[in-house]
Amino acid sequence: MARKKKASASASREMTSSSINTHEPVINNDITPQHVAKGTSLKFIAPTVKNGGSIASLDKNETDKLSEIWATSLVIYIVGVTPSIGALTRFIEKEWNTVAKPTIYLHDDGFFVVKFGSVDDRNEILYVGPHSYNNRPIIVKPWTANFNFNEEVLKVIPLWIKLPNLPLNCWSADSLSRIGSLLGVPLYANECTSKQLRISFARILVEIDVTKDIQYQVHFEDANGVVIKQQVKYD
């Protein structure tokens, strides 16, 4: 009788070992609503066929809704270091305390997405630069739907530039945009420039491709056809 029980136990162990070592996938049929209550239910949506292959066509209304949600965000990259979210939170609470506390997300590629409560809050931080973290420059860019870290943060960055002795009749938003477009994509003129509170130089924020030669001089033509050589300085 004892030998039969021993043989039965041995067979049971062999069966268990065989089932564990099998290459068949283990299917869990015990998923309950409690397992997915905190997530989002998905469903099968048939792909479309283009050029002989299957492709998922996204709904523009859906992507636009989420783009609107993330439109209040800035992409933050600190050159040479990636602080923890806690360290960056403390920095923001101290240095960017003129706006409501934002939400901070860390990407595995080493940059942060900082989501503000409004576009106005985002712009206040974007336009008050340049920024630095422990004497390291911070690259600050508005989030866009087609944002690509390697193409944008490491290649095209916003820089504050000064236009010394720019003629005062060339300080309009339109004229500054045209001059700034010689360097890159103009984003913003600071308050002193917009209100002409300081007249020694105009100061504008321009997105510039830093992989190309930096220009320290540009030429523009005024309304009378006179070509003016303008010096460019970088903050």
C-alpha positions in Angstrom: 0.0 0.0 0.0 2.9 2.3 0.9 4.6 1.5 -2.4 1.4 2.4 -4.3 1.1 5.8 -2.6 4.8 6.4 -3.4 4.3 5.5 -7.0 1.3 7.7 -7.2 3.1 10.7 -5.7 6.0 10.1 -8.2 3.6 10.1 -11.1 2.0 13.2 -9.9 5.4 15.0 -9.7 6.2 13.8 -13.2 2.9 15.2 -14.5 3.4 18.5 -12.8 7.0 18.8 -14.1 5.8 17.9 -17.6 3.1 20.6 -17.5 5.5 23.3 -16.3 8.1 22.5 -19.0 5.6 22.4 -21.8 6.1 25.0 -24.6 2.4 25.6 -24.8 1.3 29.1 -23.7 -0.4 29.5 -20.4 -3.8 31.0 -20.9 -5.3 32.8 -17.9 -9.1 32.7 -18.1 -9.5 34.1 -14.6 -9.4 37.8 -15.7 -12.2 39.6 -14.0 -13.6 43.1 -14.3 -11.6 44.0 -11.2 -8.3 43.4 -13.1 -9.1 46.1 -15.7 -11.3 48.5 -13.7 -8.5 51.1 -13.5 -7.6 50.9 -17.2 -9.5 51.4 -20.4 -11.4 48.8 -22.4 -10.3 48.4 -26.0 -12.0 46.8 -28.9 -11.0 45.4 -32.3 -11.2 48.0 -35.1 -10.5 46.5 -38.6 -7.5 48.1 -40.2 -7.6 49.6 -43.7 -5.6 48.3 -46.6 -3.3 50.6 -48.5 -0.7 49.7 -51.1 -1.2 46.0 -50.3 -0.6 46.3 -46.6 -2.7 46.8 -43.4 -2.6 50.2 -41.8 -4.4 51.7 -38.8 -6.1 55.0 -39.7 -6.5 57.1 -36.5 -9.5 59.3 -35.9 -8.6 63.0 -36.2 -11.1 64.0 -33.5 -9.5 61.6 -31.1 -6.0 62.8 -31.7 -7.1 66.4 -31.6 -8.7 65.9 -28.2 -5.5 64.6 -26.7 -3.4 67.2 -28.5 -5.5 69.9 -26.9 -4.8 68.3 -23.5 -1.0 68.3 -24.0 -0.9 71.7 -25.6 -0.2 73.3 -22.2 3.0 71.4 -21.9 6.7 72.2 -22.3 9.5 69.8 -23.2 12.4 70.3 -20.8 15.9 69.0 -21.4 18.8 69.8 -19.1 22.1 69.6 -20.9 24.5 67.1 -19.3 22.3 65.8 -16.5 18.9 64.1 -15.9 17.7 65.0 -12.4 15.0 63.0 -10.6 11.4 64.1 -10.8 11.7 65.0 -7.2 14.7 67.2 -7.8 13.1 68.9 -10.8 9.9 69.4 -8.8 11.8 71.3 -6.1 13.6 73.4 -8.7 10.3 74.3 -10.4 8.6 75.1 -7.0 11.4 77.5 -6.2 12.2 79.1 -9.6 8.9 78.9 -11.4 6.6 79.9 -8.6 4.7 82.5 -10.5 2.5 79.9 -12.0 0.4 77.0 -10.7 2.3 73.8 -9.8 2.6 71.7 -13.0 2.7 68.0 -13.5 6.1 66.5 -14.4 6.7 63.4 -16.6 10.1 61.8 -17.2 10.8 60.2 -20.5 13.3 57.3 -20.8 15.3 59.3 -23.4 16.2 61.8 -20.6 13.8 64.7 -21.2 10.8 65.9 -19.2 7.3 66.9 -20.2 6.0 69.5 -17.9 2.3 70.0 -18.1 0.9 73.3 -16.9 -2.7 74.2 -16.0 -3.0 76.6 -18.9 -1.3 77.9 -22.1 -0.8 81.2 -20.3 1.2 79.5 -17.6 3.2 77.6 -20.1 4.0 80.8 -22.1 5.0 82.7 -19.0 7.8 80.1 -18.3 8.7 79.7 -22.0 9.2 83.4 -22.6 10.9 84.4 -19.4 14.1 82.4 -20.2 16.9 81.6 -20.6 16.7 79.0 -17.8 19.5 77.0 -16.1 19.6 74.2 -13.6 22.7 74.1 -11.3 24.5 76.2 -13.9 23.5 73.9 -16.7 21.5 75.3 -19.6 17.9 74.1 -19.9 16.4 73.7 -23.3 12.7 74.6 -23.2 10.4 73.9 -26.1 6.6 73.9 -26.5 5.2 70.4 -26.9 3.8 69.7 -30.3 2.0 66.7 -31.7 4.9 65.8 -34.0 7.6 66.4 -31.4 10.7 64.3 -32.0 13.4 64.5 -29.2 16.4 63.6 -31.4 15.3 65.9 -34.2 14.3 68.9 -32.2 15.9 69.0 -28.7 19.3 68.0 -29.9 19.1 70.0 -33.2 16.7 72.9 -33.0 16.6 74.9 -29.8 15.1 78.2 -28.8 17.7 80.9 -28.2 17.4 84.5 -27.0 19.1 86.9 -29.3 19.8 90.6 -29.1 19.7 93.0 -32.1 21.8 96.0 -30.9 21.0 99.4 -32.2 18.1 98.2 -34.2 16.3 101.3 -35.7 13.3 102.1 -33.5 10.9 102.0 -36.4 11.8 98.4 -37.0 10.6 97.2 -33.6 7.0 96.1 -34.6 6.0 92.5 -34.3 5.9 92.1 -38.1 9.4 93.6 -38.6 10.9 91.6 -35.8 9.3 88.4 -37.2 10.8 89.1 -40.6 14.3 89.7 -39.1 14.1 86.8 -36.8 13.1 84.5 -39.7 16.6 85.1 -41.2 17.9 83.1 -38.2 15.2 80.5 -37.7 11.6 80.4 -36.4 10.8 83.5 -34.3 8.7 82.8 -31.2 8.5 85.8 -29.0 9.7 89.4 -28.2 10.2 90.2 -24.5 8.2 92.9 -22.7 11.0 95.5 -22.9 11.1 95.1 -26.6 7.4 94.9 -27.2 6.8 98.1 -25.1 10.2 99.7 -26.1 11.1 100.2 -22.4 14.7 99.7 -23.3 15.9 100.9 -26.6 19.6 99.8 -26.8 18.7 96.5 -28.3 15.7 94.4 -29.3 15.5 90.9 -27.7 13.6 88.1 -29.3 13.3 84.3 -28.9 14.1 82.3 -32.0 14.2 78.5 -32.6 17.6 77.9 -34.3 19.1 74.8 -35.9 22.4 74.6 -34.0 23.8 72.0 -36.4 24.2 74.8 -38.9 26.6 77.8 -38.8 25.5 80.4 -36.3 24.9 83.8 -37.9 26.2 86.9 -36.1 25.1 89.3 -38.8 22.0 89.5 -41.0 20.8 92.0 -43.7 17.3 93.4 -44.1 15.8 95.9 -46.3 13.7 98.7 -44.9 10.5 100.1 -46.4 12.5 102.6 -48.4 14.7 99.9 -50.0 17.7 100.7 -47.8 19.7 97.6 -46.9 20.7 97.5 -43.3 23.5 95.3 -41.8 22.3 94.1 -38.4 24.5 92.7 -35.7 23.2 89.6 -33.8 24.2 88.6 -30.3 23.2 85.5 -28.4 22.4 85.3 -24.7 
